[in-house]
Amino acid sequence: MTKEEIKQLFISHYAKMYRVARTILYDEHESKDVVSDIFERLLRGQIVLSPDTAERYLLTSVRNQCIKRLNHNEVKRQFADSYDPDPEDSDEDNRLNEVVEFAKRNLTEQDLRIFHLRFTEGYSYEEIAVMEGISKVAVWKHLSHLLNIIRNNFNSSGK
């Protein structure tokens, strides 16, 4: 799709998409984020729409993204409610920091980006592949390789 076509979709459908998001999320900022994310994917060329199904697709995408956000927020809330600080957790935090520092020192920039996108940002293999311009298999190979490096280092050194 051209930028002009996306601009026309934005002009035609933004208000309706925002209202749907606002009805589901009850949050102005989150609602704007959801709609913006959908148009961002259009601009990146990840989605191609036909004129006869564009509105239906956009509204369904808003609904699905809102549900995904609600579920994510619920999981975060449940985790925060159930989290009971434990002295042993500081050991886990220290271990995690060791792994992160090891990764920064020993992995390539691309491996670090893929590692961050997968384990910090939570992107799928397919999303990472699109962002990095590589195949899903290549993403899997990178992750498998770097996890083996980290695993071997920390298992062999007795840490």
HELIX and SHEET records of a PDB file:
HELIX    1   1 LYS A    3  LEU A   25  1                                  23    
HELIX    2   2 GLU A   28  LEU A   43  1                                  16    
HELIX    3   3 ALA A   54  SER A   82  1                                  29    
HELIX    4   4 PRO A   87  ASN A  106  1                                  20    
HELIX    5   5 GLU A  109  PHE A  119  1                                  11    
HELIX    6   6 TYR A  125  GLU A  132  1                                   8    
HELIX    7   7 LYS A  136  SER A  156  1                                  21    
END                                                                             
